[in-house]
Every structure is written in C-alpha cells, then in structure tokens.
C-alpha cells in the first residue's frame, strides 16, 4: 500500500513538473496554416453601384513569432503573419456583372496563452495591413488599409512541434474577413 502511494505521488510530481515546464518555453517559432477565408466586402466603385463580395475560398498563412516565456502556464508572444485569402466571387450592384476579389495581408499581433500540459488556448489582438484587387467585367479597382485583427485559438504541443487551430477576424473598414485555419508551428 505504501509503495503504490509513493509511486502515485512520484507520478503526480512528474506530471506537475512537466506542466510547469510546458508554459515556460521561450524562443522563436515559425509555422503555417491552411483554412477557409470568408471575405465580406462592399464598396462603391466608379459610381456604378456597390461592388459586393460575400464568398469564401481556401486561404493560407505563414507566420513567425517570439514567445517570451516569462511565467509558467502563461505564454506572452509577438507574431508577424503573411496571409493569402484566395479568390472570392461577387457582383457589381444590380448590373449582373460578376467579379472577383483577391486579398492579401500582413499583420503584427500580440498573443496571450494559457498552457495546461501539452494543451493550450490563446487569444490575439493586433493590426493588419491588407491589399485587395477587385475585377468586375472590364473594371478593375484596388483598395487597401490598416485595420484591427482579433483571434482565438487552441494548440496541442509535443516538444517543439505544435498543431494550432485558429479563428481570426480582420475587421476592415468596408467589411470583414473571417479566417478559420489549422496548421503547424515549430519552436527553436
């Protein structure tokens, strides 16, 4: 009885030590994700009416960040990301002219995360600089801006490799982009 109690205590201490260490990882990390990008955008174009896109496509992103690793169980990080949201289809006002949108972006964000062993959750807030090219028939237009970015995610990490699932909202001045993605990251 005493021996099994000692073994259970030792196992509990090893698990607790592993959980504390998991939150203290710091360093540079890189990664990439693929997912669904829904662009909901509308803007007046050349006095012909509203150019409206509310469509989704496969998008991808590549990111690099630095985890500060100051406090166990808590991750504080900064992250820079490049996005390509694919191609979305839309219509120019009531003209029946179909068009397409292609949006790319760069972002800088701060992340706060909580680790419980290999599992963790995180939130992000930052700014995104986006550039969109819009074509409808023979009409071409470009738009860009810098707007807020918000996100929530979860990860599962084994050693230096993590699987991440995220939802990000790019709150554009003339619409928004909802991006759901799954990807991998590697901490050096």
C-alpha beads as a LAMMPS data file, in Angstrom:
LAMMPS data file: protein, C-alpha beads

188 atoms
187 bonds

1 atom types
1 bond types

-500.0 500.0 xlo xhi
-500.0 500.0 ylo yhi
-500.0 500.0 zlo zhi

Masses

1 110.0

Atoms # bond

1 1 1 0.000 0.000 0.000
2 1 1 2.761 2.420 0.955
3 1 1 4.709 1.563 -2.189
4 1 1 1.737 2.298 -4.512
5 1 1 1.110 5.587 -2.660
6 1 1 4.744 6.569 -3.216
7 1 1 4.551 5.661 -6.919
8 1 1 1.352 7.703 -7.362
9 1 1 2.931 10.702 -5.606
10 1 1 6.026 10.488 -7.801
11 1 1 3.875 10.281 -10.961
12 1 1 1.834 13.308 -9.860
13 1 1 5.019 15.336 -9.228
14 1 1 6.420 14.403 -12.652
15 1 1 3.167 15.460 -14.362
16 1 1 3.104 18.755 -12.477
17 1 1 6.747 19.443 -13.313
18 1 1 6.028 18.766 -16.990
19 1 1 3.050 21.139 -16.982
20 1 1 5.085 23.926 -15.365
21 1 1 7.896 23.476 -17.897
22 1 1 5.456 23.456 -20.828
23 1 1 4.403 27.030 -20.034
24 1 1 7.955 28.312 -19.747
25 1 1 9.116 27.581 -23.316
26 1 1 10.520 30.669 -24.940
27 1 1 12.088 31.406 -28.261
28 1 1 11.453 31.941 -31.919
29 1 1 8.752 29.907 -33.647
30 1 1 7.664 29.598 -37.292
31 1 1 4.659 28.000 -38.856
32 1 1 1.998 27.860 -41.484
33 1 1 -1.717 27.202 -41.712
34 1 1 -4.341 26.481 -44.343
35 1 1 -8.035 27.152 -43.953
36 1 1 -11.268 28.780 -45.034
37 1 1 -11.300 32.535 -45.733
38 1 1 -14.669 34.259 -45.972
39 1 1 -14.451 37.782 -47.418
40 1 1 -17.487 40.027 -46.802
41 1 1 -16.661 43.323 -48.528
42 1 1 -18.690 46.071 -50.182
43 1 1 -17.662 49.424 -51.634
44 1 1 -18.899 51.884 -54.247
45 1 1 -16.915 51.667 -57.457
46 1 1 -16.865 54.281 -60.202
47 1 1 -20.468 55.391 -59.410
48 1 1 -21.764 52.151 -60.952
49 1 1 -23.056 50.790 -57.686
50 1 1 -21.895 48.611 -54.847
51 1 1 -19.213 46.041 -55.519
52 1 1 -20.138 43.313 -53.024
53 1 1 -18.269 40.143 -52.189
54 1 1 -19.515 37.619 -49.647
55 1 1 -17.777 34.413 -50.602
56 1 1 -15.169 32.014 -49.256
57 1 1 -12.148 30.201 -50.617
58 1 1 -9.132 28.285 -49.360
59 1 1 -6.522 30.592 -47.881
60 1 1 -3.137 30.125 -46.279
61 1 1 -0.789 31.967 -43.965
62 1 1 2.837 31.830 -42.862
63 1 1 3.885 33.244 -39.505
64 1 1 6.908 33.883 -37.312
65 1 1 6.852 34.850 -33.664
66 1 1 8.724 35.057 -30.408
67 1 1 7.369 33.537 -27.179
68 1 1 8.652 35.497 -24.178
69 1 1 8.125 32.570 -21.733
70 1 1 8.174 34.801 -18.625
71 1 1 5.651 32.991 -16.402
72 1 1 4.860 29.229 -16.194
73 1 1 1.430 28.297 -17.602
74 1 1 1.272 31.708 -19.377
75 1 1 2.572 32.483 -22.870
76 1 1 3.168 36.041 -23.996
77 1 1 4.244 36.318 -27.623
78 1 1 4.520 38.670 -30.563
79 1 1 3.742 37.357 -34.034
80 1 1 4.002 38.555 -37.630
81 1 1 1.918 36.891 -40.358
82 1 1 1.509 36.912 -44.143
83 1 1 -1.964 35.926 -45.436
84 1 1 -3.295 34.971 -48.862
85 1 1 -7.090 34.652 -48.711
86 1 1 -7.582 33.063 -52.133
87 1 1 -10.138 34.320 -54.695
88 1 1 -13.738 35.276 -53.904
89 1 1 -16.608 35.917 -56.344
90 1 1 -19.112 38.790 -56.207
91 1 1 -21.434 41.018 -58.209
92 1 1 -21.305 44.700 -59.175
93 1 1 -24.506 46.244 -57.825
94 1 1 -27.617 45.127 -59.730
95 1 1 -25.794 45.125 -63.066
96 1 1 -25.411 41.342 -63.258
97 1 1 -21.671 41.793 -63.857
98 1 1 -19.725 39.142 -61.957
99 1 1 -16.384 39.939 -60.404
100 1 1 -13.656 38.529 -58.238
101 1 1 -11.604 39.676 -55.298
102 1 1 -8.083 38.683 -54.286
103 1 1 -6.923 39.877 -50.861
104 1 1 -3.515 39.508 -49.214
105 1 1 -2.360 40.935 -45.894
106 1 1 0.470 41.362 -43.378
107 1 1 -0.208 41.528 -39.643
108 1 1 1.532 42.150 -36.334
109 1 1 -0.164 40.882 -33.174
110 1 1 0.345 40.212 -29.507
111 1 1 -0.689 36.797 -28.153
112 1 1 -1.654 35.709 -24.638
113 1 1 -1.988 31.994 -23.998
114 1 1 -2.570 29.567 -21.147
115 1 1 -0.975 26.105 -21.101
116 1 1 -2.209 23.037 -19.280
117 1 1 0.380 20.432 -20.132
118 1 1 0.549 19.864 -23.875
119 1 1 -2.803 21.645 -24.480
120 1 1 -3.155 25.403 -24.625
121 1 1 -5.517 28.183 -25.647
122 1 1 -4.619 31.657 -26.823
123 1 1 -6.024 34.965 -27.949
124 1 1 -4.501 37.580 -30.213
125 1 1 -5.003 41.271 -30.913
126 1 1 -3.147 43.300 -33.495
127 1 1 -3.231 45.278 -36.700
128 1 1 -3.434 44.049 -40.285
129 1 1 -2.295 45.852 -43.424
130 1 1 -4.317 44.442 -46.331
131 1 1 -4.396 44.921 -50.085
132 1 1 -7.309 43.859 -52.289
133 1 1 -7.608 43.669 -56.072
134 1 1 -11.159 43.675 -57.432
135 1 1 -12.190 42.929 -61.025
136 1 1 -15.734 43.129 -62.426
137 1 1 -16.048 42.790 -66.201
138 1 1 -13.643 45.334 -67.700
139 1 1 -13.481 47.327 -64.438
140 1 1 -10.525 46.922 -62.108
141 1 1 -10.117 48.515 -58.718
142 1 1 -7.707 48.208 -55.821
143 1 1 -8.241 49.033 -52.180
144 1 1 -6.054 48.755 -49.116
145 1 1 -5.961 49.752 -45.492
146 1 1 -4.768 49.062 -41.980
147 1 1 -7.396 47.737 -39.597
148 1 1 -7.781 45.721 -36.357
149 1 1 -7.230 41.965 -36.092
150 1 1 -8.655 39.664 -33.394
151 1 1 -8.277 35.935 -32.914
152 1 1 -8.795 32.882 -30.723
153 1 1 -7.046 29.552 -30.947
154 1 1 -6.034 26.279 -29.386
155 1 1 -2.876 24.208 -29.691
156 1 1 -1.506 20.796 -28.877
157 1 1 2.280 20.756 -28.417
158 1 1 4.700 17.855 -28.211
159 1 1 8.271 19.032 -27.784
160 1 1 8.951 21.774 -30.315
161 1 1 6.093 20.844 -32.675
162 1 1 2.584 22.262 -32.169
163 1 1 -0.692 21.765 -34.028
164 1 1 -2.740 25.001 -34.000
165 1 1 -6.391 25.654 -34.790
166 1 1 -7.464 29.307 -35.034
167 1 1 -10.280 31.702 -35.811
168 1 1 -9.226 35.205 -36.866
169 1 1 -11.369 38.245 -37.658
170 1 1 -9.934 41.048 -39.772
171 1 1 -12.248 43.994 -39.101
172 1 1 -11.888 46.003 -42.342
173 1 1 -13.356 49.471 -42.787
174 1 1 -15.636 48.283 -45.647
175 1 1 -16.273 44.727 -44.466
176 1 1 -14.510 41.878 -42.722
177 1 1 -12.637 38.650 -43.304
178 1 1 -13.322 35.560 -41.196
179 1 1 -10.462 33.052 -41.351
180 1 1 -10.608 29.550 -39.830
181 1 1 -7.331 27.630 -40.125
182 1 1 -5.362 24.590 -38.966
183 1 1 -1.601 24.405 -39.131
184 1 1 1.744 23.545 -37.584
185 1 1 4.394 25.548 -35.760
186 1 1 7.948 24.760 -34.696
187 1 1 9.718 26.420 -31.746
188 1 1 13.517 26.701 -31.939

Bonds

1 1 1 2
2 1 2 3
3 1 3 4
4 1 4 5
5 1 5 6
6 1 6 7
7 1 7 8
8 1 8 9
9 1 9 10
10 1 10 11
11 1 11 12
12 1 12 13
13 1 13 14
14 1 14 15
15 1 15 16
16 1 16 17
17 1 17 18
18 1 18 19
19 1 19 20
20 1 20 21
21 1 21 22
22 1 22 23
23 1 23 24
24 1 24 25
25 1 25 26
26 1 26 27
27 1 27 28
28 1 28 29
29 1 29 30
30 1 30 31
31 1 31 32
32 1 32 33
33 1 33 34
34 1 34 35
35 1 35 36
36 1 36 37
37 1 37 38
38 1 38 39
39 1 39 40
40 1 40 41
41 1 41 42
42 1 42 43
43 1 43 44
44 1 44 45
45 1 45 46
46 1 46 47
47 1 47 48
48 1 48 49
49 1 49 50
50 1 50 51
51 1 51 52
52 1 52 53
53 1 53 54
54 1 54 55
55 1 55 56
56 1 56 57
57 1 57 58
58 1 58 59
59 1 59 60
60 1 60 61
61 1 61 62
62 1 62 63
63 1 63 64
64 1 64 65
65 1 65 66
66 1 66 67
67 1 67 68
68 1 68 69
69 1 69 70
70 1 70 71
71 1 71 72
72 1 72 73
73 1 73 74
74 1 74 75
75 1 75 76
76 1 76 77
77 1 77 78
78 1 78 79
79 1 79 80
80 1 80 81
81 1 81 82
82 1 82 83
83 1 83 84
84 1 84 85
85 1 85 86
86 1 86 87
87 1 87 88
88 1 88 89
89 1 89 90
90 1 90 91
91 1 91 92
92 1 92 93
93 1 93 94
94 1 94 95
95 1 95 96
96 1 96 97
97 1 97 98
98 1 98 99
99 1 99 100
100 1 100 101
101 1 101 102
102 1 102 103
103 1 103 104
104 1 104 105
105 1 105 106
106 1 106 107
107 1 107 108
108 1 108 109
109 1 109 110
110 1 110 111
111 1 111 112
112 1 112 113
113 1 113 114
114 1 114 115
115 1 115 116
116 1 116 117
117 1 117 118
118 1 118 119
119 1 119 120
120 1 120 121
121 1 121 122
122 1 122 123
123 1 123 124
124 1 124 125
125 1 125 126
126 1 126 127
127 1 127 128
128 1 128 129
129 1 129 130
130 1 130 131
131 1 131 132
132 1 132 133
133 1 133 134
134 1 134 135
135 1 135 136
136 1 136 137
137 1 137 138
138 1 138 139
139 1 139 140
140 1 140 141
141 1 141 142
142 1 142 143
143 1 143 144
144 1 144 145
145 1 145 146
146 1 146 147
147 1 147 148
148 1 148 149
149 1 149 150
150 1 150 151
151 1 151 152
152 1 152 153
153 1 153 154
154 1 154 155
155 1 155 156
156 1 156 157
157 1 157 158
158 1 158 159
159 1 159 160
160 1 160 161
161 1 161 162
162 1 162 163
163 1 163 164
164 1 164 165
165 1 165 166
166 1 166 167
167 1 167 168
168 1 168 169
169 1 169 170
170 1 170 171
171 1 171 172
172 1 172 173
173 1 173 174
174 1 174 175
175 1 175 176
176 1 176 177
177 1 177 178
178 1 178 179
179 1 179 180
180 1 180 181
181 1 181 182
182 1 182 183
183 1 183 184
184 1 184 185
185 1 185 186
186 1 186 187
187 1 187 188
